[in-house]
Amino acid sequence: MNAAKAVAVGMFDGMHLGHRHMIRRLAEIAGQRNLQATAITFAEHPLAAITPGHEPKRLSTNALRQAILKAEGAREVVETDFASLRHLTGREFLQHLAGDGVCCLLMGFNNHIGSDRLDAAGAAALGIVEIIHDTPPCDIAHISSTAVRSALGNGEIEAANAMLGRPYRLTGTVVHGKRLGRTIGFPTANIATEPHMAIPAPGVYAVDVRIGNESIWHSAMANIGHRPTVDTAPGAPLSIEINIFDFDADIYGSTIEAAFLSRLRSEHTFPDLDSLARALDADRRAALSLPKTKLYE
């Protein structure tokens, strides 16, 4: 027999402060009623099923999203396929939840359910499961995944991090590059990320990185851009290069996770490699001068 549940449903992309508030509220309600706090989310963004190819870039991997959901109090995280639910009406969706032991559904101020897009009042009127309407505090009511993506796209990493309540993170695989960085004293790890992830605007960033399953975070800086000083051909691809400070191990093929702390400058074209090296040295010193944060989840 399924455990009785209190549920919140959403994409929860990025697990920003608004999402965190909602899951903490869910855990509080579940605790008061002796229910299991369950977050229902989707393996892919719902728009991937509705308008394939036009879904927004993602702000977190599924693994990171699940870790933060559980850290905020979700006892169970269910990842489901939106395509299997998209044609259900609000009534049918609530009946589906009730059949799985759901006693109450927590809905945010802008949440809708079902193909007929029932709001909290409409869902409550059906009387199938109890609907609890959650209103976020005023100081985080403006936060949304769309706002976080906009900040990242503008290079406003500090604003994005403030909305997320943590440094924005990208995960990728270290691939072979042109190995030009090591010739000027700044060897870089070239990162291939998943194509569905949101990439911050071009520029140089202070980052912390961890490699593979390490628990240690290394100080580093990342360059996102088209490398105009060394790639002079038009249409050069976007690259993500990370210089890990005081580090010289061979990590090709490894998974690397970068936590973006601050934007140091925009991308520039330098007249020669010596000028580039001097700028990178200044970037390194600026990155190392930043106060450290340990809030990674």
FITIVO-98568 format. One record per residue: residue in one letter; y, x, z of N, C-alpha, C in turn. Coordinates in pm, whole numbers, plus 50000, padded with zeros to 5 digits. Layout:
BEGIN
aYXZYXZYXZ/...
END
This chain:
BEGIN
m498805008650000500005000050000501245008950000/n502235005549916503445013549907504275012350035/a504905023650074505795023350189507025015050156/a507545007950257508775000350238509925010050216/k510795007050118511775016850073513195011250070/a514125020150096515525018150061515795027349943/v516445022249839516505029449713517945030549663/a518235041849599519435043549517518975048149379/v519605042849276519205045849138520385052049065/g520135062948993521205068948913520755081748847/m521595086748758521325099548694521535110948793/f522525109548880522845119548981523025133448919/d523635133948801523785146648732524805155448803/g524385167148841525245176548912525225174849062/m524825163149109524845160249252526195164249314/h527265158249260528605160949311528825153949446/l530025155149501530275150049636530095134949645/g530385127649538530155113349538528675109949549/h527855117249473526405115449481525885119049621/r526405129949675525955134449808526255123749914/h527465118149904527835107549998526855095949988/m526525092049866525645080449847524245083049904/i523725095049883522375098049932522365099350084/r523435104750141523515105150288523575090950345/r524315082150277524385068150320523015061450306/l522305064450199520965059250179520035063550293/a520095076350329519255081450437519605074750569/e520895072150590521335065450714520765051250721/i520885043850610520365030150606518845030150627/a518165039150559516705039750571516295042850714/g517015051950778516695055450916516885043751011/q517955036250990518235024751076517175013751063/r516565012950945515635001850917514175006450909/n513945018850942512585024250936511995022850796/l512805026450695512385026150555512355040350500/q511705041950388511685054950321512865055750225/a513705066050242514845068050153514345073750021/t514505066149914513985070049783515115070449681/a515235081449610516195082549499515405081449369/i515805072149284515195070549152516165075949049/t515695085548971516555091748872515785093248741/f516405099648644515835100048510515635114348463/a514535116848396514235130248347515265134748244/e515755125248163516795128048064517925118048082/h519105121648036520245112548047519945099647972/p520285087948028520015075247960520525074647816/l521645081247787522185080747650521285087947551/a520375096447600519425102947509518485092747447/a518245081547517517425070747463518245060747383/i519515059147421520355048947356521005054347229/t521605066247239522245072647122521795087147118/p520585089747073520045103547073520985113347004/g521165124847069522045135047015523485133847059/h523815122947129525205120947173525315120347324/e524245124047394524305123947540525175135547589/p525805134047706526655144847757525835156847801/k526475168247805525825180347854525505178648003/r524405184648043523945183148181524635192948274/l524775188848401525425197048503524435203348601/s523175199848592522165205748681520805204548616/t519945213948646518565212648605517915201748689/n516815196448642516115186348720515635191948853/a515235204748851514745210948975515865212249078/l517055216349036518175217649128518615203949180/r518685194349090519065180749131518105175549237/q516795177449215515815172749311515955179849445/a516225192849442516395200449567517575195249647/i518695192349579519875187549652519665173249701/l519025164849622518715151249667517925151649797/k516925160349803516105161149923516875167350039/a517725177150008518525183450114519495173350176/e519955163550097520895153650148520205141850217/g518875141450214518185131150293517205122250219/a517055123950088516065115950016514665120650054/r513875111850109512495115350145511585115850023/e511965108249920511185107749797512145107649679/v511835115449576512605115449452511665111649339/v511985100849270511155096049160511915098349030/e511365106848942511945108848810511205099848712/t511925091148647511295081648557511885082948418/d511265076148324511695076348185512605064248160/f513865066648132514805055548113514375046447999/a513775052147895513375044047779512415032947819/s511615035247923510645025147965511305013748042/l512555015748085513255005648166514434999248094/r514875005047985516175001347928516244986847882/h515124980647848515164966947798514974956547909/l514764961048033514624951648143515984945648179/t516034932848204517264926748256517414930948402/g518574927748458518764930848599517734924048686/r517434911448656516424904148734515064911048722/e514684914548601513384920948580513314934648649/f514424941748647514434954848712514284953248863/l514984943648922514864941349066513454936749102/q512854928649017511464924449042510524936349035/h510814945448944510024957848933510144966049062/l511364967149115511564974649239510854967749356/a511014954549363510394947149473508874948949472/g508294949349354506854951349344506404965049389/d507364974449396507054988049442507444990149587/g507704979149659507984980249802509434982349838/v510344980149744511774982149773512314969949847/c512904972649964513514961950046515004960750020/c515674972049994517114971449970517504982049869/l518524978849792519054987449687520494990649718/l520835003349728522205007749751522875009749616/m523975002849593524685003749466526105008649490/g526535018149409527895023249417528895013449357/f530175016449374531215007149330531235005149179/n530715014849103530725013448957529305013048900/n528315010048984526935009148937526654995648872/h525814996048770525304984048706523814985948681/i523084974948680521644975848656521234966048547/g520184969748474519614960948374520364960848243/s519674955548140520284954848008521484945448005/d521554936348103522704927448113523774932748209/r523564944948257524544952348336525084944348454/l524184940448540524604933448662525304943048756/d526424938448814527064946248919526444942549053/a526964948349161526354946049293526394931249331/a527494924549302527604910349338526594901949262/g526464904649131525504897249050524074899949092/a523764912349127522414915749172522104909149306/a523094908749396522884902749528522634887749516/a523294881349420523164866849404521754862749366/l520964871849308519594868449268518664867349388/g518984874149498518194873049620516814879249612/i516604888449520515274894549504515074905949604/v516014914949610516034925049715517454925249772/e517604930149892518934931049952519754941549879/i520984938149846521894947549779522934952049880/i523064964849896524084970449984525114977449896/h526344973249907527424978549823528054990449895/d528025001949830528575014049891529915017449828/t530905019949908532225024249861532505038149914/p532745047949826532975061549874534335062949941/p534495072850027535805075550087536845078349980/c538085075550010539165076949912539265091149855/d538975101149937539175114949892538135119449790/i537055111849772536065115649670535825104549569/a536575093449579536355082149489536625085649344/h537475095849320537835099649183536795108749118/i535835113649195534895123649145533825117049060/s533555123048945532505118148857531915129948781/s530745128048724530155138548641531045141448521/t531685131048467532595132948354533765141948393/a534315139948513535435148248559534985162748579/v533775164748627533265178348644533115185048508/r532565177948410532405183748276533755187348217/s534745178848238536085181548186536655194248248/a536495195848379537005207848446536305220248392/l534995219748374534265231148319534745234448178/g534935224148098535375226247960536765232247951/n537575230448055538915236248060538945249648132/g537775254348175537735267048248538195265848392/e538335253648443538805251548580537615251548675/i537035263348692535775264148767535975260748914/e537125264448970537365261249111537445246149132/a538075239049036538155224449047536775218249032/a535975223348939534615218248922533795220549049/n533915232549105533155235749226533575226749343/a534875223849352535355215249461534745201349451/m534605196249329533995183049310532495183349335/l531865194349299530425195649320530075198449466/g530995204549539530695208849675529835221349678/r529825228849569529015240949556529445247949428/p529105260849412529375267449285528515261549172/y529135259749056528385255248939527365265848900/r526175261448861525095270848833524525268748694/l524215280148629523515280248502522255288748516/t521175284148455519925291548456519555294748311/g519085306948289518675310848154517705322448156/t517335326648038516395337748021517155349847968/v516845361648020517495373847974516875377947840/v517725378847737517265382247603517945395147557/h517425401047453517985413547401519305410847329/g520275419447353521555418847285521775431547204/k523035435047179523355446947099523455459647183/r523365458047315523355469447407524645477747397/l525755471147363527015478447354527655480447491/g527395471147584528015472147715527685485047787/r526445489447775526035501547848526745513947794/t527215513447669527895525147613529275527147674/i529835516747739531145518247803531035516347954/g529805517448005529615517048150529445503348210/f529255492948127529085479348177527875472748109/p526665476948145525475470548085525405455848123/t525025447648026525015433348051523635427348024/a523355416748096522185408548068522655396747983/n522115395647863522465384647774521575372647807/i522195361147830521475349547882521385338647776/a520165333747755519945322047669519685310147761/t520585300547760520445288847847519825277147769/e519445266847842518955254747777520115248347700/p519865243447577520975238247495521645225847551/h520975218847643521565206447696522495208947814/m522635221547860523455224347977524935226147940/a525815221748030527255223548012527615238248036/i528395243947945528805257947955530305258347987/p530715265848089532155267048115532915272647995/a534195270147990535035274847880534975290047868/p535195295347747535195309947731536135316747829/g535705328247876536495336047971535605345148052/v536205352048146535485361048236535475354748374/y534305354448436534115347548563533465356848666/a533875355348790533145361448901531945352448930/v530775358348936529555350648960528695357949062/d527795350549124526675356349196525415352549120/v524455361449113523245358649037522015361949121/r520935354749091519645358549145518635358549031/i517645366949045516705369548937515325364548977/g514715356648887513375351648915513345343349042/n512395346549127512215339049253512865346149372/e513765355649344514425362849453515235353249540/s515355356749666516265349449754517615356549763/i517685368749713518905376849720519825373249603/w521105371649633522125369549531522905382449512/h523095386549386523805398849352525205395549302/s526185403549341527545401849289527575406149142/a528325398749061528335401348918529565395048856/m529735397448726530745390248649530125386148517/a530605374948466530045369448343531145368048239/n530805371348115531715368748004531085357947916/i531835347147896531405336547805532375336647688/g531845337747567532735337647452532095343247328/h532965347147235532515351647103532685366747084/r532985373847192533105388447192533965393447076/p535245389347069536065392546951536345407446933/t536245415247041536515429747027535385436746951/v534155432146969533005438946906532345430646797/d532515417446800531985408746694533165403646612/t533545411346512534755408146436534485398546320/a533215396246289532905387146179533255372846219/p533765364746127534095350846161532815343046194/g532965333346283531835325046318530835331646410/a531265341646487530335348146581529845337946683/p528555338346718528015328246811528555330046952/l528555319247028528925319847169527845327447246/s528265336347332527305344047412527665343147559/i526655345047643526835345847787526265359247831/e527145368147876526735381547917527095383648063/i526175389148138526395391048282526225405748318/n527245411448378527185425048431526935424148581/i525735428348623525365427948764525785441148826/f526575440548932527135452648991526035460749061/d526115473949043525215483349112523745479249093/f523395476648968522045471748936521615477848804/d520385483048798519955489848676518485487248643/a517935476048687516525473248660516375466748522/d515195468148465514865461748337514445447448366/i515255437748325514955423748357514815415348231/y514575421648116514385413947994513235404048012/g513455391847968512455381447980512465374248112/s513255379148208513305372748340514215360448337/t513965351448430514875340148450515995344648543/i517215341148508518355344948590519195332448616/e519695331348737520515319948777521875325248817/a522925319748757524285324248785525075313148852/a525695316348965526565307149037528015311349009/f528785302648947530145306048904531135303749018/l531835314449056532705314049173534175312349138/s534635319549034536065319249002536255324148859/r537275318848792537615323648658538635334848673/l538315346548619539175358248635540245358948527/r539885355448404540845355848294540225349048172/s541055346948072540565341647945539985353147862/e539325349747753538765359947665539875365847578/h539885379147565540915386047486540265394747379/t541055397647277540675407947179541405420747214/f540655431547237541245444447275541275453747154/p542265462847150542395471447032541255481447015/d540595484947126539495494547116538605493047239/l537475500347237536505499147346537035504947477/d537895515147469538475520547593539325510047664/s540115502647587540935491947646540045481147707/l538955477947638538015468047691537405473047822/a537015485747826536415491347947537385490848064/r538655493748040539655493148148539825478748199/a539805469248107539925455248148538705450948229/l537525455248187536305451748261536295458048400/d536835470048411536915476348543537835468248634/a538955463548579539875455048658539205441848694/d538425436348602537695423948630536695426048744/r536015437248741535015440248845535675441048982/r536805448148989537505449449116538015435849165/a538485427649073538955414249111537805405649163/a536645406649097535485398849141535045403149280/l535025416049305534565421149435535545418049547/s536795415249512537795412449615537755397849663/l537005389349593536965375249629536155373049756/p536565363549839535745360249957534405354649914/k533375357749987532025353449952531755339350002/t530935332249928530475319049970528945319149970/k528355311750058526905310950064526405296550036/l527325288049987526955274249962526385273149821/y525075274749809524465274149678523705261249653/e523435253249754522685240849732523655229049742/
END
